[in-house]
Amino acid sequence: EAKPGPTAWGMKSALMELPGVRDVNPVENDKGYPNKWGDDPYSVHIYILGGNDNDIAHTIVNHMAAGIALVGSRAMDVMDATGNPRTVHFDHAIDKPVYVKVTLKVNEGWNDDEGADDVKAAVADYINHLIIGKTLFLTRLYPLVYSVDGVDEAVIEIGTNKGNMGGQNIVNEINEAVSCDESNIEVDVNGV
């Protein structure tokens, strides 16, 4: 992991230290033309999940190398270390809440008191640790569910809409990240 500093990845490291920041994705466009997301040539577009705008802007200006062109829809005016006003651009990543339904057939090793909560905790923890822009692959959830004692069979459905879940992966754009609250996970055990 990079140390806080003037590079895009050093800036990510500094921003990750801020309270409430879950992830940072600096997208560098090192070409002489706009990239496929429309970012200006030779620019850096920082996507941030969580955090306070003022803290974010001050951290960026304190760790930004001279000459870096920042792009983004959010513009904050802050003073740099020399007392000069600077406008800092960035964007907040889009949080995509995920809903999960886990249908299980269990055996005598299943803990009726804690088993469903263990499944919910494992699935939510995995989803909440995915980084901005990464796909949520449904198949990655199965080992987590089968690691809970007493699970014989599992069928997992996921979706970004509780009324429309299925067996498809959830693909994220460069500015999107999935999240999952345990209350968004339904666990049905032996048809109950």
MISE-372107 format. One line per field, with one value per atom (N, C-alpha, C): residue in three letters; chain; atom name; x, y negated, z negated. Coordinates in nm, 3 decimals, decimal comma. Atoms other than C-alpha are relative to their C-alpha. Layout:
code: [ALA	...];
unit: [A	...];
site: [CA	...];
u: [X	...];
v: [Y	...];
w: [Z	...];
This chain:
code: [GLU	GLU	GLU	ALA	ALA	ALA	LYS	LYS	LYS	PRO	PRO	PRO	GLY	GLY	GLY	PRO	PRO	PRO	THR	THR	THR	ALA	ALA	ALA	TRP	TRP	TRP	GLY	GLY	GLY	MET	MET	MET	LYS	LYS	LYS	SER	SER	SER	ALA	ALA	ALA	LEU	LEU	LEU	MET	MET	MET	GLU	GLU	GLU	LEU	LEU	LEU	PRO	PRO	PRO	GLY	GLY	GLY	VAL	VAL	VAL	ARG	ARG	ARG	ASP	ASP	ASP	VAL	VAL	VAL	ASN	ASN	ASN	PRO	PRO	PRO	VAL	VAL	VAL	GLU	GLU	GLU	ASN	ASN	ASN	ASP	ASP	ASP	LYS	LYS	LYS	GLY	GLY	GLY	TYR	TYR	TYR	PRO	PRO	PRO	ASN	ASN	ASN	LYS	LYS	LYS	TRP	TRP	TRP	GLY	GLY	GLY	ASP	ASP	ASP	ASP	ASP	ASP	PRO	PRO	PRO	TYR	TYR	TYR	SER	SER	SER	VAL	VAL	VAL	HIS	HIS	HIS	ILE	ILE	ILE	TYR	TYR	TYR	ILE	ILE	ILE	LEU	LEU	LEU	GLY	GLY	GLY	GLY	GLY	GLY	ASN	ASN	ASN	ASP	ASP	ASP	ASN	ASN	ASN	ASP	ASP	ASP	ILE	ILE	ILE	ALA	ALA	ALA	HIS	HIS	HIS	THR	THR	THR	ILE	ILE	ILE	VAL	VAL	VAL	ASN	ASN	ASN	HIS	HIS	HIS	MET	MET	MET	ALA	ALA	ALA	ALA	ALA	ALA	GLY	GLY	GLY	ILE	ILE	ILE	ALA	ALA	ALA	LEU	LEU	LEU	VAL	VAL	VAL	GLY	GLY	GLY	SER	SER	SER	ARG	ARG	ARG	ALA	ALA	ALA	MET	MET	MET	ASP	ASP	ASP	VAL	VAL	VAL	MET	MET	MET	ASP	ASP	ASP	ALA	ALA	ALA	THR	THR	THR	GLY	GLY	GLY	ASN	ASN	ASN	PRO	PRO	PRO	ARG	ARG	ARG	THR	THR	THR	VAL	VAL	VAL	HIS	HIS	HIS	PHE	PHE	PHE	ASP	ASP	ASP	HIS	HIS	HIS	ALA	ALA	ALA	ILE	ILE	ILE	ASP	ASP	ASP	LYS	LYS	LYS	PRO	PRO	PRO	VAL	VAL	VAL	TYR	TYR	TYR	VAL	VAL	VAL	LYS	LYS	LYS	VAL	VAL	VAL	THR	THR	THR	LEU	LEU	LEU	LYS	LYS	LYS	VAL	VAL	VAL	ASN	ASN	ASN	GLU	GLU	GLU	GLY	GLY	GLY	TRP	TRP	TRP	ASN	ASN	ASN	ASP	ASP	ASP	ASP	ASP	ASP	GLU	GLU	GLU	GLY	GLY	GLY	ALA	ALA	ALA	ASP	ASP	ASP	ASP	ASP	ASP	VAL	VAL	VAL	LYS	LYS	LYS	ALA	ALA	ALA	ALA	ALA	ALA	VAL	VAL	VAL	ALA	ALA	ALA	ASP	ASP	ASP	TYR	TYR	TYR	ILE	ILE	ILE	ASN	ASN	ASN	HIS	HIS	HIS	LEU	LEU	LEU	ILE	ILE	ILE	ILE	ILE	ILE	GLY	GLY	GLY	LYS	LYS	LYS	THR	THR	THR	LEU	LEU	LEU	PHE	PHE	PHE	LEU	LEU	LEU	THR	THR	THR	ARG	ARG	ARG	LEU	LEU	LEU	TYR	TYR	TYR	PRO	PRO	PRO	LEU	LEU	LEU	VAL	VAL	VAL	TYR	TYR	TYR	SER	SER	SER	VAL	VAL	VAL	ASP	ASP	ASP	GLY	GLY	GLY	VAL	VAL	VAL	ASP	ASP	ASP	GLU	GLU	GLU	ALA	ALA	ALA	VAL	VAL	VAL	ILE	ILE	ILE	GLU	GLU	GLU	ILE	ILE	ILE	GLY	GLY	GLY	THR	THR	THR	ASN	ASN	ASN	LYS	LYS	LYS	GLY	GLY	GLY	ASN	ASN	ASN	MET	MET	MET	GLY	GLY	GLY	GLY	GLY	GLY	GLN	GLN	GLN	ASN	ASN	ASN	ILE	ILE	ILE	VAL	VAL	VAL	ASN	ASN	ASN	GLU	GLU	GLU	ILE	ILE	ILE	ASN	ASN	ASN	GLU	GLU	GLU	ALA	ALA	ALA	VAL	VAL	VAL	SER	SER	SER	CYS	CYS	CYS	ASP	ASP	ASP	GLU	GLU	GLU	SER	SER	SER	ASN	ASN	ASN	ILE	ILE	ILE	GLU	GLU	GLU	VAL	VAL	VAL	ASP	ASP	ASP	VAL	VAL	VAL	ASN	ASN	ASN	GLY	GLY	GLY	VAL	VAL	VAL];
unit: [A	A	A	A	A	A	A	A	A	A	A	A	A	A	A	A	A	A	A	A	A	A	A	A	A	A	A	A	A	A	A	A	A	A	A	A	A	A	A	A	A	A	A	A	A	A	A	A	A	A	A	A	A	A	A	A	A	A	A	A	A	A	A	A	A	A	A	A	A	A	A	A	A	A	A	A	A	A	A	A	A	A	A	A	A	A	A	A	A	A	A	A	A	A	A	A	A	A	A	A	A	A	A	A	A	A	A	A	A	A	A	A	A	A	A	A	A	A	A	A	A	A	A	A	A	A	A	A	A	A	A	A	A	A	A	A	A	A	A	A	A	A	A	A	A	A	A	A	A	A	A	A	A	A	A	A	A	A	A	A	A	A	A	A	A	A	A	A	A	A	A	A	A	A	A	A	A	A	A	A	A	A	A	A	A	A	A	A	A	A	A	A	A	A	A	A	A	A	A	A	A	A	A	A	A	A	A	A	A	A	A	A	A	A	A	A	A	A	A	A	A	A	A	A	A	A	A	A	A	A	A	A	A	A	A	A	A	A	A	A	A	A	A	A	A	A	A	A	A	A	A	A	A	A	A	A	A	A	A	A	A	A	A	A	A	A	A	A	A	A	A	A	A	A	A	A	A	A	A	A	A	A	A	A	A	A	A	A	A	A	A	A	A	A	A	A	A	A	A	A	A	A	A	A	A	A	A	A	A	A	A	A	A	A	A	A	A	A	A	A	A	A	A	A	A	A	A	A	A	A	A	A	A	A	A	A	A	A	A	A	A	A	A	A	A	A	A	A	A	A	A	A	A	A	A	A	A	A	A	A	A	A	A	A	A	A	A	A	A	A	A	A	A	A	A	A	A	A	A	A	A	A	A	A	A	A	A	A	A	A	A	A	A	A	A	A	A	A	A	A	A	A	A	A	A	A	A	A	A	A	A	A	A	A	A	A	A	A	A	A	A	A	A	A	A	A	A	A	A	A	A	A	A	A	A	A	A	A	A	A	A	A	A	A	A	A	A	A	A	A	A	A	A	A	A	A	A	A	A	A	A	A	A	A	A	A	A	A	A	A	A	A	A	A	A	A	A	A	A	A	A	A	A	A	A	A	A	A	A	A	A	A	A	A	A	A	A	A	A	A	A	A	A	A	A	A	A	A	A	A	A	A	A	A	A	A	A	A	A	A	A	A	A	A	A	A	A	A	A	A	A	A	A	A	A	A	A	A	A	A	A	A	A	A	A	A	A	A	A	A	A	A	A	A	A	A	A	A	A	A	A	A	A	A	A	A	A	A	A	A	A	A	A	A	A	A];
site: [N	CA	C	N	CA	C	N	CA	C	N	CA	C	N	CA	C	N	CA	C	N	CA	C	N	CA	C	N	CA	C	N	CA	C	N	CA	C	N	CA	C	N	CA	C	N	CA	C	N	CA	C	N	CA	C	N	CA	C	N	CA	C	N	CA	C	N	CA	C	N	CA	C	N	CA	C	N	CA	C	N	CA	C	N	CA	C	N	CA	C	N	CA	C	N	CA	C	N	CA	C	N	CA	C	N	CA	C	N	CA	C	N	CA	C	N	CA	C	N	CA	C	N	CA	C	N	CA	C	N	CA	C	N	CA	C	N	CA	C	N	CA	C	N	CA	C	N	CA	C	N	CA	C	N	CA	C	N	CA	C	N	CA	C	N	CA	C	N	CA	C	N	CA	C	N	CA	C	N	CA	C	N	CA	C	N	CA	C	N	CA	C	N	CA	C	N	CA	C	N	CA	C	N	CA	C	N	CA	C	N	CA	C	N	CA	C	N	CA	C	N	CA	C	N	CA	C	N	CA	C	N	CA	C	N	CA	C	N	CA	C	N	CA	C	N	CA	C	N	CA	C	N	CA	C	N	CA	C	N	CA	C	N	CA	C	N	CA	C	N	CA	C	N	CA	C	N	CA	C	N	CA	C	N	CA	C	N	CA	C	N	CA	C	N	CA	C	N	CA	C	N	CA	C	N	CA	C	N	CA	C	N	CA	C	N	CA	C	N	CA	C	N	CA	C	N	CA	C	N	CA	C	N	CA	C	N	CA	C	N	CA	C	N	CA	C	N	CA	C	N	CA	C	N	CA	C	N	CA	C	N	CA	C	N	CA	C	N	CA	C	N	CA	C	N	CA	C	N	CA	C	N	CA	C	N	CA	C	N	CA	C	N	CA	C	N	CA	C	N	CA	C	N	CA	C	N	CA	C	N	CA	C	N	CA	C	N	CA	C	N	CA	C	N	CA	C	N	CA	C	N	CA	C	N	CA	C	N	CA	C	N	CA	C	N	CA	C	N	CA	C	N	CA	C	N	CA	C	N	CA	C	N	CA	C	N	CA	C	N	CA	C	N	CA	C	N	CA	C	N	CA	C	N	CA	C	N	CA	C	N	CA	C	N	CA	C	N	CA	C	N	CA	C	N	CA	C	N	CA	C	N	CA	C	N	CA	C	N	CA	C	N	CA	C	N	CA	C	N	CA	C	N	CA	C	N	CA	C	N	CA	C	N	CA	C	N	CA	C	N	CA	C	N	CA	C	N	CA	C	N	CA	C	N	CA	C	N	CA	C	N	CA	C	N	CA	C	N	CA	C	N	CA	C	N	CA	C	N	CA	C	N	CA	C	N	CA	C	N	CA	C	N	CA	C	N	CA	C	N	CA	C	N	CA	C	N	CA	C	N	CA	C	N	CA	C	N	CA	C	N	CA	C	N	CA	C	N	CA	C	N	CA	C	N	CA	C	N	CA	C	N	CA	C	N	CA	C	N	CA	C	N	CA	C	N	CA	C	N	CA	C];
u: [0,085	0,000	0,089	-0,077	0,126	-0,010	0,003	0,220	-0,068	0,061	0,027	0,102	-0,093	0,188	-0,066	0,054	0,149	-0,046	0,048	0,083	-0,148	0,142	-0,272	-0,018	0,014	-0,215	0,041	-0,034	-0,047	-0,117	0,119	-0,352	-0,109	0,097	-0,571	0,031	-0,041	-0,373	-0,037	0,033	-0,419	-0,150	0,146	-0,792	-0,060	0,050	-0,842	0,013	-0,018	-0,726	-0,109	0,105	-1,020	-0,117	0,116	-1,314	-0,114	0,116	-1,605	0,031	-0,035	-1,412	0,016	-0,007	-1,471	0,093	-0,087	-1,287	0,025	-0,039	-1,113	0,049	-0,045	-1,064	0,049	-0,052	-0,831	0,017	-0,008	-0,871	0,086	-0,093	-0,575	-0,023	0,004	-0,613	0,132	-0,133	-0,257	0,011	0,003	-0,364	-0,030	0,023	-0,390	-0,141	0,139	-0,763	-0,089	0,088	-1,068	-0,008	0,013	-1,097	-0,146	0,136	-1,407	-0,104	0,093	-1,562	-0,015	0,013	-1,520	0,094	-0,095	-1,237	0,099	-0,092	-1,012	0,134	-0,135	-0,672	0,091	-0,101	-0,391	-0,063	0,069	-0,624	-0,013	0,030	-0,709	-0,142	0,137	-1,069	-0,006	0,001	-1,102	-0,145	0,131	-1,410	0,018	-0,013	-1,465	-0,133	0,118	-1,709	0,004	0,007	-1,801	0,084	-0,083	-1,631	-0,069	0,048	-1,684	0,067	-0,053	-1,645	0,114	-0,103	-1,443	0,131	-0,120	-1,200	0,064	-0,050	-1,169	0,075	-0,062	-1,093	0,133	-0,126	-0,830	0,108	-0,098	-0,663	0,054	-0,046	-0,650	0,097	-0,087	-0,502	0,133	-0,125	-0,244	0,089	-0,079	-0,130	0,013	0,000	-0,171	0,132	-0,123	0,140	-0,033	0,020	0,183	-0,028	0,029	0,034	-0,102	0,101	-0,218	-0,135	0,133	-0,551	-0,103	0,104	-0,838	-0,132	0,132	-1,180	-0,103	0,109	-1,515	-0,109	0,113	-1,858	-0,007	0,000	-1,798	0,123	-0,109	-1,589	0,001	-0,014	-1,459	0,116	-0,106	-1,259	0,065	-0,077	-0,986	0,133	-0,133	-0,658	0,108	-0,112	-0,336	0,097	-0,096	-0,034	0,064	-0,061	0,089	-0,104	0,105	-0,245	-0,070	0,066	-0,350	-0,128	0,125	-0,708	0,016	-0,003	-0,743	-0,139	0,125	-1,047	0,034	-0,025	-1,046	-0,125	0,111	-1,263	0,011	0,008	-1,375	-0,146	0,137	-1,686	-0,015	0,032	-1,854	-0,042	0,043	-1,891	-0,146	0,140	-2,243	-0,007	0,019	-2,340	-0,120	0,107	-2,546	-0,035	0,040	-2,725	-0,042	0,028	-2,751	-0,095	0,092	-3,030	0,036	-0,042	-2,963	-0,108	0,088	-3,188	0,078	-0,072	-3,028	-0,101	0,090	-3,238	0,086	-0,087	-3,083	-0,077	0,039	-3,130	0,114	-0,103	-2,949	-0,013	-0,001	-2,855	0,011	-0,003	-2,817	0,114	-0,110	-2,494	-0,037	0,046	-2,695	-0,034	0,031	-2,719	-0,122	0,124	-3,079	0,008	-0,009	-2,981	0,092	-0,101	-2,680	0,026	-0,034	-2,667	-0,039	0,045	-2,876	0,079	-0,079	-2,691	0,143	-0,135	-2,357	0,003	0,009	-2,466	-0,010	0,018	-2,582	0,130	-0,123	-2,260	0,108	-0,104	-2,033	-0,027	0,035	-2,220	0,013	-0,007	-2,254	0,145	-0,140	-1,888	0,074	-0,066	-1,771	-0,041	0,049	-1,991	0,052	-0,043	-1,894	0,149	-0,144	-1,525	0,038	-0,031	-1,555	0,031	-0,043	-1,387	-0,079	0,071	-1,526	0,035	-0,019	-1,576	0,009	-0,015	-1,549	-0,135	0,122	-1,813	-0,023	0,038	-2,000	-0,037	0,024	-1,972	-0,079	0,088	-2,256	0,073	-0,067	-2,036	0,095	-0,091	-1,801	-0,072	0,077	-2,083	-0,022	0,029	-2,132	0,099	-0,091	-1,811	-0,024	0,028	-1,904	-0,119	0,120	-2,247	0,030	-0,032	-2,114	0,099	-0,095	-1,853	-0,073	0,078	-2,133	-0,041	0,029	-2,177	-0,146	0,134	-2,478	-0,066	0,059	-2,538	0,026	-0,011	-2,610	-0,015	0,027	-2,752	-0,033	0,028	-2,774	-0,033	0,030	-2,935	0,003	-0,016	-2,838	-0,049	0,045	-3,010	0,044	-0,042	-2,881	-0,063	0,050	-3,000	0,011	-0,002	-3,005	-0,142	0,140	-3,384	-0,059	0,052	-3,554	-0,102	0,101	-3,830	0,053	-0,057	-3,590	0,137	-0,125	-3,327	0,011	-0,021	-3,174	0,142	-0,131	-2,861	0,104	-0,095	-2,679	0,102	-0,100	-2,357	-0,046	0,030	-2,381	0,126	-0,114	-2,151	-0,003	-0,013	-2,027	0,084	-0,079	-1,906	0,117	-0,120	-1,583	-0,031	0,039	-1,778	-0,107	0,102	-2,003	0,061	-0,043	-1,962	-0,123	0,111	-2,192	0,018	-0,002	-2,285	-0,117	0,109	-2,505	-0,015	0,035	-2,671	-0,057	0,050	-2,747	-0,153	0,147	-3,113	-0,050	0,035	-3,108	0,019	-0,025	-3,032	-0,109	0,103	-3,310	0,057	-0,047	-3,220	-0,120	0,108	-3,480	0,064	-0,058	-3,398	-0,105	0,090	-3,565	-0,145	0,133	-3,858	-0,069	0,060	-3,915	0,057];
v: [0,118	0,000	-0,124	0,123	-0,347	-0,084	0,096	-0,603	-0,126	0,126	-0,931	-0,087	0,082	-1,149	-0,059	0,075	-1,342	0,084	-0,081	-1,047	0,032	-0,036	-0,932	0,107	-0,108	-0,620	-0,046	0,060	-0,821	-0,083	0,077	-1,049	0,095	-0,100	-0,739	0,041	-0,042	-0,629	-0,106	0,108	-0,970	-0,011	0,010	-0,979	0,117	-0,119	-0,626	-0,015	0,023	-0,753	-0,089	0,090	-0,995	0,080	-0,068	-0,900	0,013	-0,022	-0,749	0,037	-0,036	-0,679	0,151	-0,146	-0,319	0,040	-0,032	-0,329	-0,125	0,110	-0,560	0,063	-0,049	-0,503	-0,117	0,106	-0,749	0,054	-0,043	-0,716	-0,100	0,087	-0,858	0,010	0,004	-0,966	-0,059	0,046	-0,983	-0,017	0,015	-1,022	-0,145	0,135	-1,335	-0,021	0,011	-1,281	0,051	-0,045	-1,222	0,153	-0,145	-0,869	0,042	-0,048	-0,652	-0,049	0,057	-0,817	-0,152	0,142	-1,166	-0,089	0,081	-1,276	-0,068	0,079	-1,548	0,071	-0,055	-1,456	-0,038	0,023	-1,426	-0,047	0,038	-1,440	0,119	-0,103	-1,247	-0,025	0,006	-1,174	0,089	-0,075	-1,070	0,027	-0,043	-0,870	0,046	-0,028	-0,846	0,052	-0,056	-0,630	-0,035	0,044	-0,801	-0,124	0,113	-1,082	-0,135	0,138	-1,453	-0,080	0,074	-1,682	-0,095	0,095	-1,944	0,072	-0,078	-1,685	0,055	-0,057	-1,525	-0,107	0,107	-1,856	-0,044	0,041	-1,957	0,108	-0,108	-1,616	0,004	-0,001	-1,628	-0,115	0,114	-1,979	0,012	-0,016	-1,888	0,111	-0,111	-1,577	-0,001	0,007	-1,687	-0,058	0,051	-1,730	-0,119	0,116	-2,054	0,047	-0,029	-2,046	0,108	-0,103	-1,768	-0,066	0,051	-1,846	0,098	-0,084	-1,709	-0,029	0,016	-1,650	0,066	-0,054	-1,573	-0,104	0,092	-1,724	-0,079	0,071	-1,826	-0,091	0,098	-2,143	-0,065	0,059	-2,266	-0,099	0,100	-2,585	0,010	-0,011	-2,540	-0,072	0,064	-2,708	0,108	-0,094	-2,525	-0,040	0,022	-2,515	-0,139	0,133	-2,850	-0,111	0,099	-3,022	-0,044	0,033	-3,034	0,082	-0,075	-2,941	0,099	-0,103	-2,621	0,061	-0,072	-2,455	0,147	-0,143	-2,080	0,068	-0,074	-1,849	0,147	-0,144	-1,495	0,040	-0,050	-1,278	0,105	-0,110	-1,056	0,118	-0,122	-0,699	0,025	-0,035	-0,567	0,130	-0,118	-0,324	0,078	-0,086	-0,033	0,104	-0,100	0,147	0,131	-0,133	0,520	0,073	-0,087	0,754	0,144	-0,139	1,123	0,090	-0,104	1,424	0,131	-0,126	1,746	0,106	-0,110	2,063	0,121	-0,107	2,345	0,127	-0,127	2,710	0,032	-0,018	2,786	0,137	-0,126	3,088	-0,027	0,012	3,154	-0,087	0,087	2,949	-0,148	0,138	2,630	-0,054	0,066	2,389	-0,089	0,076	2,266	-0,143	0,132	1,970	-0,095	0,088	1,838	0,023	-0,034	2,007	-0,106	0,102	1,753	-0,129	0,122	1,464	0,016	-0,025	1,627	-0,013	0,013	1,652	-0,148	0,142	1,289	-0,078	0,073	1,164	0,029	-0,037	1,355	-0,064	0,055	1,242	-0,153	0,147	0,878	-0,047	0,039	0,859	0,009	-0,015	0,991	-0,112	0,102	0,754	-0,139	0,132	0,453	-0,024	0,017	0,516	-0,005	0,015	0,505	-0,147	0,136	0,199	-0,060	0,074	-0,065	0,061	-0,047	0,065	0,151	-0,146	0,437	0,069	-0,079	0,688	0,088	-0,095	0,882	0,129	-0,129	1,239	0,087	-0,082	1,451	0,124	-0,124	1,762	-0,018	0,024	1,600	0,006	-0,006	1,603	0,143	-0,140	1,981	0,058	-0,054	2,078	-0,059	0,064	1,828	0,067	-0,063	1,986	0,144	-0,140	2,343	0,014	-0,006	2,256	-0,002	0,001	2,222	0,144	-0,138	2,547	0,035	-0,054	2,755	-0,029	0,030	2,623	0,117	-0,108	2,907	-0,053	0,055	2,716	-0,148	0,144	2,348	-0,048	0,074	2,137	-0,147	0,141	1,771	-0,084	0,098	1,486	-0,137	0,135	1,129	-0,100	0,104	0,799	-0,135	0,137	0,422	-0,048	0,029	0,432	0,124	-0,114	0,652	0,080	-0,069	0,737	0,063	-0,052	0,840	0,063	-0,068	1,081	0,124	-0,118	1,365	0,051	-0,065	1,555	-0,072	0,077	1,276	-0,073	0,083	1,105	-0,146	0,143	0,736	-0,072	0,067	0,540	-0,147	0,140	0,203	-0,078	0,092	-0,090	-0,051	0,051	-0,268	-0,092	0,092	-0,500	0,060	-0,066	-0,242	0,104	-0,103	-0,018	0,060	-0,066	0,238	-0,006	-0,010	0,249	0,088	-0,087	0,480	-0,008	-0,003	0,434	0,138	-0,133	0,757	0,006	0,001	0,648	0,018	-0,022	0,677	0,145	-0,141	1,049	0,085	-0,092	1,305	0,141	-0,139	1,658	0,089	-0,098	1,932	0,136	-0,127	2,257	0,110	-0,114	2,582	-0,042	0,044	2,393	-0,092	0,088	2,168	-0,140];
w: [0,000	0,000	0,000	-0,012	0,089	-0,126	0,110	-0,172	0,049	-0,043	-0,172	0,072	-0,077	0,093	0,122	-0,112	0,419	0,119	-0,111	0,654	-0,022	0,013	0,724	-0,107	0,099	0,514	-0,138	0,130	0,238	-0,053	0,039	0,240	-0,050	0,045	0,211	-0,143	0,134	-0,093	-0,104	0,094	-0,260	-0,019	0,009	-0,181	-0,077	0,070	-0,316	-0,152	0,144	-0,655	-0,060	0,049	-0,680	-0,060	0,059	-0,905	0,102	-0,085	-0,716	0,144	-0,137	-0,394	0,009	-0,016	-0,283	0,115	-0,112	0,049	0,083	-0,089	0,297	0,130	-0,130	0,669	0,084	-0,087	0,843	0,142	-0,140	1,220	0,074	-0,071	1,410	0,150	-0,146	1,771	0,047	-0,042	1,901	0,152	-0,146	2,264	0,038	-0,051	2,477	0,052	-0,042	2,532	-0,115	0,108	2,309	-0,005	0,013	2,170	0,020	-0,029	2,206	-0,099	0,097	1,899	0,019	-0,030	2,049	-0,080	0,077	1,818	0,094	-0,081	1,959	0,017	-0,019	2,104	-0,118	0,105	1,847	-0,131	0,123	1,549	-0,093	0,099	1,234	-0,050	0,050	1,137	-0,123	0,126	0,774	-0,039	0,048	0,673	-0,144	0,143	0,296	-0,052	0,063	0,105	-0,148	0,139	-0,223	-0,023	0,038	-0,410	0,008	0,007	-0,469	0,112	-0,114	-0,165	-0,037	0,040	-0,351	-0,034	0,033	-0,493	0,127	-0,125	-0,150	0,080	-0,078	0,025	-0,060	0,064	-0,232	0,014	-0,015	-0,215	0,142	-0,139	0,164	0,025	-0,028	0,176	-0,074	0,077	-0,092	0,054	-0,052	0,098	0,152	-0,146	0,460	0,050	-0,062	0,671	0,089	-0,087	0,861	0,142	-0,139	1,207	0,025	-0,021	1,149	0,025	-0,031	1,314	-0,054	0,057	1,108	0,069	-0,059	1,260	-0,091	0,079	1,103	-0,012	0,005	1,055	-0,130	0,128	0,694	-0,004	0,005	0,666	-0,138	0,134	0,329	0,005	0,010	0,271	-0,136	0,124	0,009	0,017	-0,003	-0,084	-0,002	0,004	-0,008	-0,111	0,109	-0,241	0,005	-0,012	-0,106	-0,016	0,019	-0,171	0,126	-0,127	0,192	0,017	-0,021	0,282	0,116	-0,103	0,483	0,011	-0,020	0,633	0,025	-0,006	0,583	0,056	-0,060	0,796	-0,034	0,025	0,709	0,011	0,001	0,703	-0,107	0,090	0,451	0,086	-0,068	0,568	-0,035	0,021	0,599	-0,079	0,083	0,325	0,052	-0,051	0,462	-0,107	0,099	0,178	0,068	-0,054	0,241	-0,094	0,073	0,134	0,032	-0,015	0,079	-0,059	0,054	0,037	0,004	0,011	-0,087	-0,044	0,032	-0,080	-0,033	0,049	-0,283	-0,033	0,061	-0,357	-0,096	0,102	-0,680	-0,066	0,073	-0,892	-0,149	0,147	-1,265	-0,050	0,041	-1,271	-0,001	-0,009	-1,211	-0,139	0,128	-1,506	0,023	-0,020	-1,518	-0,054	0,062	-1,737	0,076	-0,059	-1,544	0,149	-0,138	-1,202	0,102	-0,097	-1,008	-0,016	0,023	-1,173	0,051	-0,052	-1,083	0,153	-0,145	-0,718	0,039	-0,031	-0,715	-0,021	0,030	-0,877	0,104	-0,097	-0,637	0,137	-0,132	-0,324	0,000	0,006	-0,433	-0,009	0,015	-0,537	0,133	-0,130	-0,201	0,096	-0,093	-0,001	-0,038	0,045	-0,213	0,014	-0,022	-0,149	0,148	-0,142	0,230	0,028	-0,027	0,375	0,116	-0,105	0,609	0,137	-0,137	0,962	0,015	-0,010	0,878	0,006	-0,017	0,982	-0,122	0,103	0,715	0,071	-0,063	0,840	-0,097	0,082	0,705	-0,053	0,039	0,697	-0,118	0,112	0,444	-0,135	0,125	0,186	-0,048	0,038	0,192	-0,103	0,102	0,004	-0,139	0,128	-0,268	-0,069	0,055	-0,314	-0,041	0,031	-0,301	-0,115	0,113	-0,565	-0,135	0,123	-0,824	-0,031	0,039	-1,016	0,024	-0,017	-0,920	0,134	-0,130	-0,567	0,094	-0,098	-0,323	0,143	-0,133	-0,026	-0,013	0,001	0,062	0,140	-0,122	0,331	-0,039	0,034	0,333	0,117	-0,098	0,517	-0,048	0,035	0,528	0,096	-0,086	0,668	-0,067	0,054	0,625	-0,026	0,025	0,595	-0,067	0,077	0,335	0,081	-0,080	0,582	0,126	-0,125	0,859	-0,027	0,029	0,729	0,088	-0,082	0,925	-0,011	0,001	1,013	0,083	-0,081	1,198	-0,087	0,066	1,097	0,002	0,001	1,005	0,047	-0,063	1,234	-0,041	0,041	1,111	0,099	-0,082	1,314	-0,085	0,066	1,223	-0,119	0,107	0,991	-0,092	0,080	0,820	-0,093	0,095	0,516	-0,066	0,067	0,362	-0,151	0,146	-0,005	-0,039	0,044	-0,208	-0,151	0,142	-0,544	-0,030	0,035	-0,726	0,005	-0,007	-0,735	0,144	-0,141	-0,351	0,042	-0,030	-0,375	-0,065	0,049	-0,406	0,005	0,005	-0,516	-0,030	0,018	-0,468	-0,028	0,040	-0,644	0,008	-0,018	-0,537	0,026	-0,038	-0,386	-0,099	0,102	-0,690	0,013];
